[in-house]
Amino acid sequence: MNAHEIDYKIHGDDMQFVEIELDPQESVIAEAGALMMMEDGIQMETIFGDGADGGGKGLMGKLFGAGKRLLTGESLFMTVFTNTVPGKKHVSFASPYPGKIIPIDLSAMGGKVICQKDAFLCAAKGVSVGIEFQRKLGAGFFGGEGFIMQKLEGDGLGFIHAGGTIYERELQPGEVLRIDTGCLVAFTHNVDYNIEFVGGVKTALFGGEGLFFATLRGPGKVWVQSLPFSRLASRVFAAAPQAGGRSKGEGSILGAIGDFFED
């Protein structure tokens, strides 16, 4: 294996964190801000990109690889946590919002998994974290959450997080599944992915489910989340008190009429 062989344990139910066990000189990479806690003897180091090349690339190659991460809204840098002392040590990473942490063994998934751009949490050192461009322009212009996605490549363990309940589906050859673009978490590289327009103007304008679905065709494995963070954030924002001290939409239509007369 090229990636480090780490062990792990996931704690909790709805607010999970993953505890990584590192043997001497083993390392794990993570996004900035994902750390929850670590034991004495673990050294932190900030690096360009994910360090998967093992130092074989030149400076320009590393800058290019790290710069691609900006397209997914991530930082140029990642953090490496290495056990520098004899004996096993532990470091833990927490999910940033309620949901589940999904462990993925890339060696069992054909060496590549494609996921939402903000789903990656941490991975064994040696796993490459890059970007995946969709081949079809329809997915690019109308996919919303799905045009530029992250890809995890290698033969080690990677961990992604998602909101709400996680549903794992194994698609058979030719089987099609249509998913709200925000609810799609990840899929294996052999799944054909595209964006499909929701037929019917009335459905598109008043259905409340958006104009487009992600269409996935098997064979392959798909992970779906029941509560995308964008959906949760929009509900929280809608219920938050406004400048006048009242919640947006409070009192339904009567509240809106009252606001009209107050103005």
Summary of the structure (lengths in Angstrom):
residues: 263
radius of gyration: 21.0
end to end distance: 67.1
largest distance: 72.0
contacts: 829
relative contact order: 0.16
helix: 19%
strand: 42%
